[in-house]
Amino acid sequence: MSRALFGGWGAHLAQEDFARAVAAAGVLGLHGQALQEQALIDAGRALRRAGRDIAPLKLEHLAALAKAASKNGADVPGAAEYLAAWERFQYWWFYELPPNAPLLRLEIDPHVQRRLRAFAPDPLWLIEHVLGASGASSAYLRIDEPDRPIAWEWPLRVGVLGDARSRELGECVEAVPWANLVKLVRLDRLDEDCDLLLLPDDLRGAAARVLQQPRRLRADAVIVTAGAGVPRDRIAPLAATLRAEVLTGGVGIVQVDADQQREWFTALTEQLSHDMPLDVALVRAASTAAATGTEGTALLIASRRLATNARLTAFAARFGRQLR
């Protein structure tokens, strides 16, 4: 998978500009009217109302774009027009609209009509090689099923298992300078829910590890810390296996060297405690600790429920309602 899928569309653009043009096409759609100034303002307002700081990027739009590009792209605006529209969209999103959130999170919607599937780009390729340069705060792949309820409590309940490498991760949790922000849950001893389950494996190893457990694990999100460890086309199926075996709303993938684990988890906790949603916190923690995921980025495959509820303000709002 590469830019060649889009033919000559955007071929003259540098990679960063191409990424922004692709993001605009995925978010705004393929109608030329969508690139007009008032339409950009209206789109930003509608997306803000619907998702606060989440802008859905529809893979179907990009599949339609690739199909049009295969026919010389006469029916769609040029990449330069989309690039200019993205700059204006971001301007209105961050500066002119009510500042209820300082983030722009791209939510990759993978659903594509059957007639367009042959033209659809790989969503993980998009996240790894395109959207990181788009100027967005993060990008995550939305897959709702199996959709689970999300508790996300503070102090953050962080689960680890009982093997030596998991115990090392547990030591990193206990070393966080703000002890009141986290609670270590030793799942080899306790049958409890947790907010984050840390597994010191790649995806295949993590799936094998949870299958060996005597009881079903429960965590709002599972984080594997040894990278994907498999070709890109195996990532989503293995993440789905983890979500089937663990009662969880999503799987995060990072690759953290052993000597960086403490710094990485401290950075992750700090970001989450500053009300960063999980997808943004994973990206920022990876950058802080020089920890990388699948070919250079942290990756989250998650339900919209996890994406919206796994943040401090969501917990605070829920806790406030319980006190009334």
BELRA-V413627 format. One record per residue. RES is the residue in one letter. D_CENTER is the distance of its C-alpha to the mean C-alpha in Angstrom with 2 decimals. Layout:
RES|D_CENTER, RES|D_CENTER
This chain:
M|20.03, S|20.66, R|21.64, A|24.82, L|23.31, F|23.85, G|27.41, G|29.05, W|26.60, G|25.35, A|27.16, H|28.89, L|25.82, A|24.50, Q|21.02, E|19.47, D|21.40, F|20.54, A|16.78, R|17.54, A|19.86, V|17.43, A|14.86, A|17.92, A|19.12, G|15.96, V|15.78, L|19.55, G|21.07, L|24.13, H|26.96, G|28.71, Q|29.34, A|25.64, L|26.04, Q|28.90, E|28.65, Q|29.16, A|26.72, L|24.00, I|25.00, D|25.06, A|21.63, G|20.11, R|22.09, A|21.24, L|17.46, R|17.94, R|20.14, A|17.92, G|14.55, R|15.55, D|12.88, I|10.69, A|12.02, P|11.70, L|12.15, K|14.49, L|14.96, E|18.48, H|19.28, L|18.58, A|20.60, A|23.37, L|23.25, A|23.62, K|26.45, A|28.14, A|27.85, S|29.62, K|32.44, N|32.60, G|30.21, A|33.11, D|31.47, V|28.39, P|28.28, G|28.07, A|25.12, A|26.92, E|27.05, Y|23.32, L|22.83, A|25.25, A|23.67, W|20.21, E|22.03, R|23.82, F|20.85, Q|19.12, Y|22.54, W|22.95, W|19.45, F|19.88, Y|23.65, E|25.58, L|23.69, P|23.99, P|21.84, N|20.23, A|16.97, P|16.65, L|13.04, L|11.75, R|8.16, L|7.89, E|7.18, I|8.45, D|11.43, P|12.97, H|16.36, V|19.20, Q|22.93, R|24.97, R|27.05, L|24.16, R|22.28, A|24.27, F|22.90, A|19.17, P|17.09, D|14.90, P|11.29, L|10.32, W|13.13, L|11.86, I|8.63, E|11.01, H|14.07, V|13.82, L|11.04, G|11.11, A|14.65, S|14.24, G|14.50, A|11.33, S|9.92, S|6.30, A|4.69, Y|2.46, L|5.66, R|7.74, I|10.56, D|12.73, E|15.45, P|16.70, D|15.89, R|16.90, P|18.05, I|16.13, A|18.57, W|16.75, E|19.95, W|21.29, P|22.60, L|19.39, R|20.55, V|19.39, G|20.72, V|22.11, L|24.63, G|28.10, D|28.23, A|28.90, R|25.51, S|23.86, R|26.61, E|25.71, L|22.21, G|24.10, E|26.27, C|23.33, V|22.39, E|26.06, A|26.29, V|23.92, P|26.34, W|25.58, A|26.82, N|26.60, L|22.79, V|22.20, K|24.12, L|24.28, V|24.68, R|26.52, L|25.73, D|28.59, R|30.95, L|29.44, D|28.21, E|25.76, D|22.37, C|19.75, D|16.53, L|15.07, L|16.62, L|16.80, L|18.04, P|19.65, D|19.16, D|17.44, L|16.28, R|19.87, G|21.33, A|19.00, A|19.94, A|23.55, R|23.46, V|22.36, L|24.85, Q|27.56, Q|27.12, P|30.05, R|28.01, R|24.69, L|22.05, R|20.21, A|17.03, D|14.38, A|11.79, V|12.80, I|12.03, V|13.93, T|15.27, A|17.24, G|14.73, A|14.50, G|18.25, V|18.57, P|18.63, R|15.63, D|17.28, R|17.39, I|13.78, A|12.93, P|16.43, L|16.32, A|13.06, A|14.95, T|17.94, L|16.36, R|15.27, A|18.83, E|20.53, V|18.75, L|18.63, T|14.93, G|12.13, G|9.40, V|9.27, G|7.79, I|9.66, V|11.50, Q|15.10, V|17.33, D|21.06, A|23.34, D|24.84, Q|21.55, Q|20.30, R|22.03, E|20.89, W|17.23, F|17.37, T|19.48, A|17.08, L|14.19, T|16.75, E|17.92, Q|14.66, L|14.10, S|17.81, H|17.54, D|15.50, M|12.16, P|9.38, L|7.61, D|4.29, V|7.29, A|9.58, L|8.21, V|8.46, R|11.75, A|13.14, A|12.78, S|14.63, T|17.15, A|18.07, A|18.04, A|15.72, T|13.86, G|11.82, T|12.36, E|14.83, G|13.73, T|10.06, A|7.85, L|5.56, L|3.80, I|5.96, A|7.06, S|9.72, R|10.09, R|12.45, L|10.21, A|7.88, T|11.33, N|13.43, A|11.81, R|13.40, L|16.99, T|18.36, A|17.48, F|19.41, A|22.15, A|22.64, R|22.95, F|25.25, G|27.31, R|27.88, Q|29.08, L|31.60, R|33.17
